[in-house]
Amino acid sequence: MSKRSRRQPGPPSPVPRRRRLLALAGLGVAAAAIAAVVVVLVLFVFGGGTSDEDKIESLARRTIEVLPAGEWPSLYDSFSDEYQARCPRQEFNQAGEDSATQLGDDLRFLRFKRVETVVIVSDDARAVIVGETPKGEYKVQAAFHSENGEWKLAPAPGTEGCAAFDQLPG
């Protein structure tokens, strides 16, 4: 019988264990770096929904959605001081009721579609609001003004009294 030398198992060599720890640490650092990049990209690309364009679009959407919901009077405070000076609240409420009556059965189908051509210059902005009724899309020119850091609806050029939007052709 031959004698084979048997090695007694001893403690593992520290070198492979150190390599595993370094590899795991490297993966952890890489994962953290990727997560940081993703967070930065999300904040940069989406901006948390707080850009001026987003605020103007949200306000434009409300101008259409409040009428079929029967909440037209709630929109009054979203108008600029200039507009409110030329259109008292009672007349504003009546104008909303008149618009709802003119739409008749189409009122319940009134929908916001989109905002086009937003142009912001300092504290003033213009945009085209596109809505839809059963008769098709319609477009209005809308004006906005920033008061105390908040975007408000302003009277579109060429409008008077409680008229705030300029109907655009087709």
PyMOL commands that set and color helices and strands:
alter all, ss='L'
color gray80, all
select helices_A, chain A and resi 14-49+52-65+72-78+81-86+89-109
alter helices_A, ss='H'
color red, helices_A
select strands_A, chain A and resi 111-121+124-133+136-147+150-154+166-168
alter strands_A, ss='S'
color yellow, strands_A
deselect
rebuild
show_as cartoon
